[in-house]
């Protein structure tokens, strides 16, 4: 059986990379892609894929908005299985997209073969998470460790979703080149995002930024 896949991510270079990886799988076909919430909802409804690979952080509400848009337009029909694919492994991101209806959540550090295996599993009805992310979901739905509302933080709130992704990877010690490879963007673009993050958070250098991020448990 061929698994029909639809790609949703606001970065065309990343979509191209995923498409290339999945093209190596004999049992997978990419039937469409989109880089925005409205295009994603319309494209998925038209293509009717088996699995949607869904980025979490995009303008206009991201993956959660796509899931809600599909739910609003299903007209009694079924919504395709959605597997979240994000650079973020923050608990609040995982819980939000799962509550909205995603069947699994993997990070963009996953290998091509692992991603293909995850697609097959969700297409077959399984839920797919790494052990750490599965723990977030289990704790949330059992009520043992609910995700609290984040406190107001004007500096953090000023960051765009992509700047926040770069900040998380910087806080983990990634080099600019490693961040570029993880996000499928150029090193120059990473440098621009990092400069914006330093300016918005009012930090003087990367070491200070890392300490700032760790104090906010951004890692």
N, CA, C and O of each residue as an XYZ file, in Angstrom:
876
protein
N       0.836     -1.192      0.000
C       0.000      0.000      0.000
C       0.876      1.249      0.000
O       1.841      1.335      0.759
N       0.540      2.205     -0.844
C       1.261      3.473     -0.895
C       0.647      4.453      0.093
O      -0.567      4.656      0.094
N       1.470      5.054      0.924
C       1.012      6.067      1.878
C       1.132      7.427      1.218
O       2.220      7.828      0.804
N       0.018      8.138      1.119
C      -0.015      9.453      0.477
C       0.221     10.522      1.543
O      -0.518     10.601      2.524
N       1.250     11.341      1.346
C       1.702     12.283      2.373
C       1.574     13.715      1.878
O       1.861     14.005      0.717
N       1.142     14.608      2.763
C       1.060     16.041      2.473
C       1.978     16.766      3.448
O       1.932     16.507      4.651
N       2.819     17.679      2.937
C       3.803     18.393      3.751
C       3.328     19.802      4.064
O       2.909     20.539      3.171
N       3.396     20.172      5.343
C       3.033     21.534      5.757
C       4.181     22.130      6.558
O       4.471     21.685      7.669
N       4.832     23.137      5.991
C       5.920     23.841      6.667
C       6.110     25.164      5.949
O       6.014     25.225      4.723
N       6.377     26.226      6.701
C       6.483     27.534      6.061
C       7.849     27.803      5.447
O       8.105     28.910      4.974
N       8.729     26.807      5.447
C      10.044     26.965      4.820
C      10.168     25.985      3.648
O      10.196     24.768      3.830
N      10.241     26.551      2.453
C      10.261     25.735      1.238
C      11.476     24.825      1.178
O      11.384     23.707      0.672
N      12.616     25.288      1.687
C      13.827     24.470      1.647
C      13.646     23.215      2.510
O      14.072     22.124      2.131
N      13.010     23.385      3.673
C      12.772     22.226      4.523
C      11.809     21.249      3.841
O      12.037     20.040      3.860
N      10.743     21.766      3.243
C       9.802     20.879      2.541
C      10.516     20.114      1.438
O      10.265     18.925      1.237
N      11.406     20.794      0.725
C      12.153     20.142     -0.342
C      13.010     19.012      0.199
O      13.107     17.949     -0.414
N      13.637     19.244      1.360
C      14.460     18.201      1.969
C      13.657     16.995      2.390
O      14.080     15.859      2.176
N      12.492     17.229      2.991
C      11.632     16.115      3.406
C      11.117     15.360      2.191
O      11.076     14.130      2.187
N      10.723     16.104      1.157
C      10.242     15.459     -0.069
C      11.322     14.548     -0.657
O      11.032     13.442     -1.115
N      12.568     15.025     -0.638
C      13.664     14.222     -1.176
C      13.872     12.957     -0.355
O      14.109     11.882     -0.907
N      13.782     13.090      0.969
C      13.945     11.919      1.828
C      12.840     10.891      1.571
O      13.114      9.697      1.455
N      11.595     11.358      1.482
C      10.476     10.430      1.318
C      10.428      9.825     -0.075
O       9.856      8.752     -0.267
N      11.026     10.504     -1.050
C      11.040      9.967     -2.416
C      11.852      8.677     -2.501
O      11.703      7.912     -3.455
N      12.707      8.432     -1.512
C      13.500      7.204     -1.485
C      12.700      6.002     -0.982
O      13.146      4.859     -1.082
N      11.518      6.277     -0.443
C      10.692      5.203      0.106
C       9.714      4.725     -0.967
O       8.909      5.507     -1.472
N       9.788      3.442     -1.311
C       8.979      2.908     -2.400
C       7.487      2.950     -2.107
O       6.670      2.948     -3.027
N       7.130      2.989     -0.824
C       5.715      2.924     -0.456
C       5.147      4.285     -0.050
O       4.106      4.351      0.604
N       5.824      5.372     -0.436
C       5.342      6.712     -0.067
C       5.289      7.630     -1.276
O       6.134      7.570     -2.169
N       4.272      8.482     -1.275
C       4.093      9.462     -2.342
C       3.693     10.788     -1.707
O       2.710     10.856     -0.969
N       4.454     11.844     -1.995
C       4.086     13.178     -1.532
C       3.077     13.748     -2.525
O       3.401     13.960     -3.694
N       1.857     13.995     -2.058
C       0.771     14.410     -2.956
C       0.488     15.908     -2.883
O      -0.395     16.408     -3.580
N       1.229     16.620     -2.049
C       1.019     18.062     -1.980
C       1.828     18.677     -0.863
O       2.361     17.972     -0.006
N       1.919     19.996     -0.875
C       2.628     20.708      0.174
C       2.081     22.121      0.280
O       1.487     22.641     -0.665
N       2.285     22.735      1.436
C       1.809     24.097      1.657
C       2.702     24.780      2.674
O       3.324     24.135      3.518
N       2.753     26.121      2.574
C       3.598     26.882      3.476
C       2.842     27.837      4.367
O       3.458     28.627      5.082
N       1.509     27.787      4.343
C       0.700     28.654      5.194
C      -0.519     27.888      5.676
O      -0.863     26.839      5.132
N      -1.164     28.421      6.695
C      -2.343     27.746      7.254
C      -3.474     27.657      6.227
O      -3.999     26.563      6.021
N      -3.877     28.751      5.572
C      -4.985     28.633      4.604
C      -4.668     27.688      3.453
O      -5.513     26.890      3.050
N      -3.447     27.778      2.921
C      -3.075     26.885      1.814
C      -3.047     25.433      2.262
O      -3.404     24.533      1.501
N      -2.621     25.206      3.504
C      -2.567     23.844      4.026
C      -3.962     23.246      4.140
O      -4.193     22.119      3.702
N      -4.890     23.992      4.724
C      -6.255     23.483      4.899
C      -6.892     23.193      3.543
O      -7.494     22.138      3.344
N      -6.755     24.140      2.612
C      -7.344     23.942      1.282
C      -6.681     22.781      0.547
O      -7.363     21.962     -0.068
N      -5.354     22.710      0.611
C      -4.634     21.655     -0.095
C      -4.915     20.268      0.449
O      -5.059     19.312     -0.312
N      -4.992     20.160      1.764
C      -5.266     18.857      2.382
C      -6.675     18.399      2.041
O      -6.894     17.224      1.746
N      -7.629     19.319      2.082
C      -9.008     18.949      1.742
C      -9.123     18.503      0.294
O      -9.939     17.640     -0.031
N      -8.301     19.091     -0.582
C      -8.335     18.729     -2.000
C      -7.591     17.430     -2.277
O      -8.092     16.579     -3.011
N      -6.401     17.264     -1.702
C      -5.560     16.100     -2.000
C      -5.986     14.851     -1.251
O      -5.757     13.737     -1.724
N      -6.600     15.019     -0.093
C      -7.046     13.895      0.746
C      -5.922     12.878      0.999
O      -6.036     11.711      0.623
N      -4.850     13.328      1.631
C      -3.720     12.424      1.909
C      -4.044     11.460      3.040
O      -5.033     11.622      3.754
N      -3.196     10.461      3.186
C      -3.324      9.540      4.321
C      -2.705     10.142      5.577
O      -3.225      9.971      6.679
N      -1.590     10.850      5.400
C      -0.857     11.423      6.542
C      -0.430     12.842      6.183
O       0.032     13.104      5.073
N      -0.593     13.751      7.141
C      -0.103     15.122      7.000
C       1.084     15.306      7.936
O       0.970     15.078      9.140
N       2.224     15.718      7.386
C       3.376     16.100      8.205
C       3.229     17.586      8.496
O       3.258     18.406      7.578
N       3.073     17.934      9.762
C       2.595     19.251     10.135
C       3.591     19.997     11.010
O       3.917     19.553     12.111
N       4.075     21.136     10.513
C       4.950     21.985     11.317
C       4.131     22.642     12.417
O       2.972     22.998     12.204
N       4.725     22.803     13.584
C       4.012     23.373     14.728
C       4.019     24.891     14.687
O       2.990     25.522     14.928
N       5.169     25.486     14.385
C       5.310     26.938     14.419
C       5.265     27.522     13.018
O       6.213     27.392     12.244
N       4.139     28.174     12.702
C       3.979     28.910     11.454
C       3.166     30.156     11.772
O       2.514     30.223     12.814
N       3.198     31.148     10.880
C       2.332     32.314     11.085
C       0.858     31.918     11.092
O       0.481     30.877     10.554
N       0.041     32.753     11.701
C      -1.420     32.582     11.709
C      -1.887     31.366     12.496
O      -2.914     30.772     12.168
N      -1.145     30.993     13.529
C      -1.628     29.934     14.407
C      -0.949     28.601     14.265
O      -1.153     27.724     15.104
N      -0.141     28.408     13.229
C       0.654     27.192     13.100
C      -0.146     25.914     12.965
O      -1.265     25.903     12.453
N       0.466     24.826     13.444
C      -0.143     23.512     13.292
C      -1.501     23.384     13.949
O      -2.387     22.712     13.420
N      -1.677     24.018     15.093
C      -2.968     23.959     15.782
C      -4.065     24.574     14.916
O      -5.172     24.041     14.843
N      -3.762     25.687     14.265
C      -4.745     26.339     13.400
C      -5.098     25.457     12.201
O      -6.251     25.424     11.774
N      -4.107     24.742     11.658
C      -4.387     23.825     10.551
C      -5.343     22.722     11.007
O      -6.314     22.414     10.316
N      -5.069     22.134     12.160
C      -5.921     21.066     12.676
C      -7.347     21.547     12.922
O      -8.310     20.844     12.618
N      -7.470     22.742     13.470
C      -8.807     23.283     13.711
C      -9.519     23.593     12.402
O     -10.727     23.389     12.280
N      -8.759     24.092     11.413
C      -9.351     24.365     10.114
C      -9.846     23.100      9.431
O     -10.900     23.104      8.796
N      -9.094     22.025      9.561
C      -9.523     20.744      8.982
C     -10.763     20.226      9.689
O     -11.677     19.701      9.053
N     -10.789     20.373     10.991
C     -11.950     19.905     11.760
C     -13.207     20.680     11.361
O     -14.294     20.110     11.269
N     -13.049     21.983     11.125
C     -14.198     22.808     10.742
C     -14.724     22.454      9.358
O     -15.906     22.649      9.075
N     -13.850     21.933      8.486
C     -14.239     21.697      7.093
C     -14.498     20.230      6.764
O     -14.683     19.882      5.598
N     -14.511     19.376      7.769
C     -14.615     17.955      7.421
C     -16.016     17.541      6.997
O     -16.159     16.515      6.332
N     -17.065     18.293      7.353
C     -18.425     18.025      6.881
C     -18.833     16.563      7.072
O     -19.374     15.935      6.161
N     -18.573     16.044      8.239
C     -18.961     14.671      8.533
C     -17.957     13.638      8.105
O     -18.053     12.482      8.515
N     -16.989     14.021      7.286
C     -15.963     13.085      6.861
C     -14.836     13.006      7.867
O     -14.851     13.700      8.883
N     -13.867     12.169      7.586
C     -12.748     12.000      8.511
C     -11.631     12.978      8.196
O     -11.435     13.367      7.045
N     -10.905     13.368      9.226
C      -9.737     14.226      9.082
C      -8.511     13.336      8.902
O      -8.371     12.358      9.636
N      -7.614     13.633      7.955
C      -6.434     12.776      7.774
C      -5.566     12.748      9.029
O      -5.588     13.680      9.833
N      -4.815     11.687      9.182
C      -3.910     11.559     10.319
C      -2.803     12.606     10.201
O      -2.209     12.779      9.137
N      -2.538     13.297     11.301
C      -1.509     14.331     11.298
C      -0.378     13.969     12.251
O      -0.607     13.619     13.408
N       0.841     14.060     11.744
C       2.041     13.829     12.536
C       2.797     15.140     12.624
O       3.289     15.641     11.613
N       2.895     15.706     13.830
C       3.602     16.972     14.015
C       5.098     16.754     13.841
O       5.659     15.775     14.333
N       5.733     17.681     13.135
C       7.176     17.618     12.880
C       7.743     19.001     13.170
O       7.514     19.939     12.407
N       8.478     19.130     14.266
C       8.901     20.457     14.717
C      10.310     20.426     15.274
O      10.795     19.377     15.697
N      10.964     21.575     15.274
C      12.261     21.691     15.937
C      12.074     21.759     17.451
O      13.007     21.484     18.206
N      10.871     22.126     17.895
C      10.612     22.295     19.323
C      10.256     20.969     19.987
O       9.486     20.175     19.447
N      10.834     20.745     21.173
C      10.389     19.617     21.993
C       9.883     20.127     23.344
O       9.943     19.418     24.348
N       9.383     21.372     23.353
C       8.835     21.952     24.577
C       7.493     21.317     24.898
O       6.691     21.050     24.003
N       7.253     21.078     26.181
C       6.032     20.394     26.603
C       4.783     21.111     26.124
O       3.833     20.468     25.680
N       4.773     22.455     26.209
C       3.567     23.187     25.835
C       3.241     23.046     24.353
O       2.069     23.025     23.979
N       4.263     22.948     23.506
C       4.031     22.757     22.079
C       3.476     21.361     21.804
O       2.551     21.195     21.008
N       4.050     20.365     22.469
C       3.601     18.982     22.275
C       2.147     18.833     22.702
O       1.332     18.293     21.954
N       1.820     19.309     23.900
C       0.470     19.141     24.429
C      -0.550     19.876     23.576
O      -1.625     19.344     23.301
N      -0.221     21.106     23.151
C      -1.181     21.899     22.379
C      -1.572     21.211     21.079
O      -2.755     21.155     20.740
N      -0.594     20.687     20.348
C      -0.904     20.094     19.051
C      -1.571     18.729     19.202
O      -2.383     18.342     18.361
N      -1.241     18.005     20.256
C      -1.913     16.720     20.491
C      -3.358     16.938     20.907
O      -4.250     16.217     20.460
N      -3.593     17.924     21.755
C      -4.972     18.241     22.142
C      -5.790     18.686     20.943
O      -7.002     18.472     20.903
N      -5.133     19.307     19.960
C      -5.840     19.759     18.761
C      -6.141     18.616     17.795
O      -6.944     18.777     16.875
N      -5.499     17.459     17.999
C      -5.852     16.302     17.181
C      -4.731     15.578     16.477
O      -4.989     14.604     15.769
N      -3.471     16.022     16.646
C      -2.361     15.302     16.000
C      -2.210     13.911     16.603
O      -2.500     13.694     17.780
N      -1.752     12.971     15.778
C      -1.621     11.577     16.207
C      -0.236     11.276     16.779
O      -0.035     10.238     17.410
N       0.707     12.171     16.560
C       2.063     11.953     17.057
C       2.867     13.221     16.932
O       2.402     14.221     16.385
N       4.082     13.171     17.448
C       4.938     14.369     17.469
C       6.386     13.909     17.446
O       6.828     13.165     18.321
N       7.120     14.361     16.434
C       8.549     14.059     16.343
C       9.290     15.361     16.065
O       8.705     16.317     15.555
N      10.566     15.397     16.398
C      11.351     16.604     16.170
C      12.128     16.514     14.861
O      12.297     15.433     14.298
N      12.598     17.670     14.386
C      13.262     17.742     13.093
C      14.681     17.178     13.119
O      15.363     17.171     12.094
N      15.120     16.715     14.261
C      16.405     16.028     14.319
C      16.275     14.564     13.904
O      17.280     13.856     13.822
N      15.076     14.111     13.645
C      14.821     12.718     13.274
C      15.464     12.419     11.922
O      15.549     13.297     11.063
N      15.909     11.196     11.736
C      16.491     10.806     10.453
C      15.387     10.517      9.444
O      14.225     10.336      9.807
N      15.772     10.478      8.166
C      14.800     10.199      7.126
C      14.130      8.847      7.289
O      12.918      8.728      7.107
N      14.903      7.829      7.629
C      14.333      6.489      7.804
C      13.410      6.426      9.013
O      12.382      5.748      8.983
N      13.779      7.134     10.079
C      12.917      7.174     11.263
C      11.614      7.909     10.973
O      10.548      7.515     11.444
N      11.714      8.974     10.197
C      10.510      9.710      9.824
C       9.583      8.842      8.992
O       8.374      8.821      9.223
N      10.138      8.132      8.033
C       9.318      7.234      7.201
C       8.648      6.165      8.053
O       7.482      5.836      7.839
N       9.382      5.627      9.013
C       8.801      4.615      9.904
C       7.667      5.212     10.724
O       6.642      4.562     10.933
N       7.848      6.462     11.197
C       6.791      7.121     11.950
C       5.553      7.361     11.113
O       4.434      7.212     11.603
N       5.740      7.732      9.853
C       4.608      7.940      8.956
C       3.831      6.635      8.770
O       2.601      6.620      8.820
N       4.562      5.552      8.558
C       3.890      4.258      8.393
C       3.094      3.888      9.638
O       1.985      3.364      9.544
N       3.666      4.163     10.794
C       2.997      3.791     12.048
C       1.717      4.585     12.266
O       0.692      4.010     12.631
N       1.758      5.909     12.046
C       0.527      6.680     12.249
C      -0.507      6.333     11.181
O      -1.707      6.339     11.455
N      -0.047      6.029      9.962
C      -0.975      5.614      8.910
C      -1.668      4.313      9.289
O      -2.811      4.070      8.903
N      -0.961      3.477     10.050
C      -1.536      2.208     10.497
C      -2.337      2.295     11.785
O      -2.857      1.288     12.267
N      -2.437      3.492     12.341
C      -3.267      3.670     13.528
C      -2.518      3.840     14.830
O      -3.142      4.043     15.871
N      -1.189      3.762     14.805
C      -0.415      3.928     16.036
C      -0.199      5.415     16.331
O      -0.335      6.268     15.454
N       0.136      5.695     17.579
C       0.608      7.023     17.965
C       2.131      6.985     18.017
O       2.713      5.979     18.422
N       2.772      8.062     17.613
C       4.235      8.072     17.515
C       4.809      9.246     18.317
O       4.509     10.409     18.049
N       5.643      8.908     19.308
C       6.347      9.904     20.113
C       7.701      9.329     20.511
O       7.879      8.114     20.589
N       8.651     10.227     20.762
C       9.854      9.776     21.455
C       9.467      9.547     22.911
O       8.466     10.097     23.369
N      10.248      8.736     23.662
C       9.887      8.467     25.066
C       9.675      9.725     25.890
O       8.741      9.787     26.690
N      10.536     10.743     25.707
C      10.406     11.976     26.488
C       9.108     12.709     26.164
O       8.413     13.182     27.063
N       8.788     12.799     24.877
C       7.575     13.493     24.484
C       6.335     12.713     24.895
O       5.320     13.311     25.254
N       6.402     11.409     24.848
C       5.281     10.589     25.299
C       5.003     10.832     26.772
O       3.850     10.813     27.204
N       6.064     11.060     27.546
C       5.887     11.353     28.963
C       5.112     12.635     29.185
O       4.274     12.703     30.084
N       5.383     13.670     28.366
C       4.630     14.914     28.461
C       3.138     14.657     28.268
O       2.302     15.135     29.035
N       2.828     13.895     27.230
C       1.428     13.637     26.894
C       0.748     12.834     27.995
O      -0.364     13.158     28.411
N       1.415     11.795     28.462
C       0.834     10.956     29.504
C       0.570     11.760     30.773
O      -0.506     11.665     31.363
N       1.551     12.548     31.186
C       1.392     13.345     32.400
C       0.264     14.357     32.260
O      -0.491     14.591     33.204
N       0.152     14.955     31.083
C      -0.879     15.965     30.877
C      -2.278     15.372     30.933
O      -3.169     15.924     31.579
N      -2.470     14.236     30.246
C      -3.810     13.679     30.173
C      -4.207     12.911     31.421
O      -5.391     12.643     31.624
N      -3.246     12.551     32.261
C      -3.588     11.931     33.545
C      -3.736     12.977     34.635
O      -4.142     12.665     35.754
N      -3.399     14.240     34.299
C      -3.549     15.306     35.274
C      -2.447     15.370     36.297
O      -2.534     16.165     37.233
N      -1.412     14.566     36.159
C      -0.341     14.555     37.159
C       0.603     15.736     37.005
O       1.188     16.202     37.982
N       0.748     16.213     35.791
C       1.685     17.310     35.576
C       1.151     18.234     34.486
O       1.715     18.294     33.393
N       0.059     18.960     34.779
C      -0.513     19.835     33.764
C       0.472     20.924     33.353
O       1.276     21.392     34.159
N       0.394     21.308     32.106
C       1.263     22.371     31.616
C       0.687     23.701     32.056
O      -0.426     24.035     31.649
N       1.400     24.488     32.880
C       0.844     25.745     33.379
C       0.830     26.818     32.299
O       1.564     26.748     31.313
N      -0.022     27.808     32.515
C      -0.001     28.964     31.635
C       1.324     29.691     31.812
O       1.708     29.982     32.945
N       2.031     29.990     30.739
C       3.323     30.659     30.886
C       3.135     32.073     31.414
O       2.164     32.742     31.059
N       4.065     32.542     32.268
C       3.968     33.912     32.763
C       4.252     34.910     31.654
O       4.870     34.575     30.644
N       3.795     36.139     31.851
C       4.057     37.182     30.877
C       5.554     37.466     30.819
O       6.202     37.629     31.854
N       6.087     37.521     29.635
C       7.511     37.768     29.444
C       7.661     38.566     28.155
O       7.800     37.978     27.083
N       7.634     39.909     28.240
C       7.626     40.726     27.020
C       8.795     40.436     26.093
O       8.621     40.417     24.875
N       9.996     40.209     26.650
C      11.156     39.958     25.798
C      10.991     38.639     25.046
O      11.250     38.564     23.845
N      10.557     37.601     25.762
C      10.352     36.302     25.120
C       9.208     36.365     24.119
O       9.292     35.788     23.035
N       8.141     37.065     24.480
C       6.982     37.163     23.594
C       7.285     37.954     22.330
O       6.558     37.848     21.342
N       8.358     38.752     22.351
C       8.697     39.551     21.172
C       9.361     38.722     20.077
O       9.472     39.173     18.937
N       9.805     37.510     20.418
C      10.488     36.662     19.442
C       9.493     36.011     18.495
O       8.405     35.605     18.906
N       9.869     35.914     17.229
C       9.057     35.183     16.272
C       9.247     33.681     16.514
O      10.205     33.286     17.177
N       8.345     32.838     15.986
C       8.525     31.392     16.151
C       9.887     30.896     15.666
O      10.495     30.043     16.313
N      10.374     31.416     14.541
C      11.676     30.964     14.031
C      12.803     31.437     14.940
O      13.755     30.694     15.175
N      12.711     32.666     15.456
C      13.726     33.154     16.387
C      13.736     32.319     17.656
O      14.796     32.085     18.236
N      12.568     31.869     18.092
C      12.500     31.021     19.280
C      13.143     29.669     19.018
O      13.804     29.115     19.896
N      12.952     29.134     17.815
C      13.605     27.879     17.444
C      15.121     28.036     17.479
O      15.830     27.178     18.004
N      15.613     29.136     16.919
C      17.056     29.390     16.929
C      17.557     29.550     18.357
O      18.621     29.036     18.702
N      16.803     30.253     19.187
C      17.186     30.442     20.583
C      17.315     29.103     21.304
O      18.272     28.892     22.050
N      16.373     28.209     21.092
C      16.417     26.899     21.760
C      17.680     26.131     21.371
O      18.332     25.522     22.218
N      18.012     26.167     20.097
C      19.189     25.434     19.640
C      20.480     26.099     20.111
O      21.450     25.412     20.432
N      20.498     27.418     20.154
C      21.656     28.116     20.710
C      21.858     27.736     22.173
O      22.986     27.517     22.616
N      20.752     27.658     22.923
C      20.833     27.325     24.343
C      21.337     25.901     24.561
O      21.882     25.589     25.620
N      21.158     25.041     23.566
C      21.646     23.654     23.665
C      23.090     23.528     23.216
O      23.653     22.434     23.260
N      23.699     24.618     22.786
C      25.106     24.584     22.396
C      25.358     24.306     20.938
O      26.497     24.035     20.556
N      24.318     24.363     20.093
C      24.502     24.130     18.665
C      25.337     25.263     18.063
O      25.209     26.416     18.477
N      26.177     24.942     17.102
C      26.870     25.965     16.327
C      25.903     26.529     15.290
O      24.848     25.950     15.030
N      26.277     27.669     14.698
C      25.427     28.244     13.656
C      25.237     27.261     12.499
O      24.141     27.143     11.950
N      26.300     26.567     12.140
C      26.185     25.619     11.028
C      25.247     24.463     11.392
O      24.454     24.026     10.558
N      25.331     23.969     12.626
C      24.441     22.882     13.050
C      22.988     23.348     13.077
O      22.084     22.589     12.728
N      22.763     24.590     13.490
C      21.403     25.134     13.488
C      20.890     25.248     12.054
O      19.741     24.911     11.767
N      21.741     25.718     11.173
C      21.353     25.842      9.768
C      20.943     24.487      9.192
O      19.953     24.393      8.467
N      21.707     23.437      9.513
C      21.388     22.101      9.015
C      20.102     21.571      9.623
O      19.307     20.929      8.938
N      19.890     21.840     10.922
C      18.687     21.341     11.595
C      17.425     22.015     11.073
O      16.371     21.385     10.994
N      17.529     23.298     10.714
C      16.357     24.056     10.285
C      16.266     24.198      8.766
O      15.318     24.793      8.254
N      17.245     23.655      8.046
C      17.272     23.725      6.583
C      17.269     25.179      6.105
O      16.544     25.538      5.177
N      18.090     26.009      6.754
C      18.260     27.395      6.343
C      19.755     27.670      6.223
O      20.569     26.824      6.594
N      20.125     28.830      5.713
C      21.534     29.145      5.525
C      22.161     29.625      6.828
O      21.466     30.074      7.739
N      23.484     29.523      6.904
C      24.205     30.020      8.076
C      23.994     31.524      8.215
O      23.871     32.030      9.331
N      23.951     32.232      7.111
C      23.724     33.678      7.139
C      22.370     34.004      7.761
O      22.248     34.956      8.531
N      21.360     33.216      7.427
C      20.031     33.433      8.000
C      20.044     33.157      9.503
O      19.406     33.871     10.276
N      20.770     32.122      9.909
C      20.900     31.829     11.341
C      21.548     33.013     12.059
O      21.104     33.414     13.135
N      22.591     33.561     11.460
C      23.273     34.706     12.064
C      22.320     35.892     12.223
O      22.352     36.593     13.234
N      21.483     36.105     11.224
C      20.514     37.207     11.295
C      19.518     36.973     12.425
O      19.226     37.883     13.202
N      18.990     35.731     12.514
C      18.047     35.415     13.587
C      18.710     35.565     14.953
O      18.107     36.101     15.884
N      19.959     35.089     15.073
C      20.660     35.175     16.352
C      20.874     36.627     16.757
O      20.741     36.979     17.929
N      21.208     37.467     15.782
C      21.388     38.890     16.064
C      20.090     39.518     16.543
O      20.090     40.323     17.475
N      18.979     39.148     15.903
C      17.674     39.662     16.325
C      17.321     39.204     17.729
O      16.767     39.971     18.517
N      17.642     37.948     18.043
C      17.355     37.414     19.376
C      18.152     38.168     20.435
O      17.612     38.537     21.478
N      19.431     38.394     20.169
C      20.262     39.145     21.116
C      19.704     40.543     21.348
O      19.658     41.027     22.479
N      19.283     41.183     20.270
C      18.754     42.546     20.391
C      17.448     42.566     21.176
O      17.270     43.396     22.068
N      16.535     41.657     20.847
C      15.226     41.658     21.492
C      15.294     41.251     22.961
O      14.519     41.742     23.783
N      16.221     40.353     23.289
C      16.345     39.910     24.680
C      17.303     40.783     25.482
O      17.463     40.603     26.690
N      17.945     41.741     24.788
C      18.866     42.686     25.434
C      20.048     41.978     26.094
O      20.483     42.346     27.185
N      20.558     40.952     25.405
C      21.731     40.227     25.891
C      22.944     40.630     25.051
O      22.824     40.900     23.856
N      24.109     40.666     25.693
C      25.297     41.203     25.039
C      26.048     40.180     24.190
O      26.731     40.549     23.235
N      25.921     38.875     24.540
C      26.646     37.848     23.800
C      25.951     36.504     23.962
O      24.948     36.382     24.664
N      26.505     35.508     23.300
C      25.848     34.199     23.296
C      25.838     33.558     24.678
O      24.850     32.925     25.048
N      26.911     33.707     25.449
C      26.942     33.114     26.792
C      25.857     33.708     27.683
O      25.184     32.991     28.424
N      25.699     35.024     27.603
C      24.647     35.675     28.391
C      23.267     35.226     27.917
O      22.357     35.031     28.722
N      23.122     35.065     26.602
C      21.848     34.619     26.049
C      21.513     33.209     26.526
O      20.365     32.917     26.857
N      22.522     32.335     26.558
C      22.301     30.963     27.023
C      21.833     30.949     28.472
O      20.904     30.219     28.819
N      22.481     31.762     29.331
C      22.050     31.840     30.731
C      20.624     32.386     30.836
O      19.826     31.912     31.644
N      20.317     33.385     30.013
C      18.968     33.963     29.979
C      17.935     32.900     29.602
O      16.873     32.808     30.218
N      18.256     32.109     28.594
C      17.339     31.065     28.146
C      17.158     29.985     29.204
O      16.041     29.521     29.431
N      18.247     29.580     29.851
C      18.163     28.526     30.858
C      17.344     28.963     32.062
O      16.639     28.152     32.662
N      17.433     30.250     32.420
C      16.618     30.742     33.530
C      15.124     30.624     33.219
O      14.299     30.504     34.124
N      14.794     30.660     31.943
C      13.400     30.527     31.510
C      13.083     29.093     31.088
O      12.012     28.818     30.546
N      14.003     28.203     31.337
C      13.831     26.782     31.006
C      13.584     26.576     29.519
O      12.794     25.724     29.113
N      14.276     27.374     28.722
C      14.238     27.210     27.271
C      15.459     26.423     26.877
O      16.556     26.977     26.805
N      15.293     25.144     26.620
C      16.435     24.306     26.216
C      15.943     23.096     25.456
O      16.747     22.267     25.029
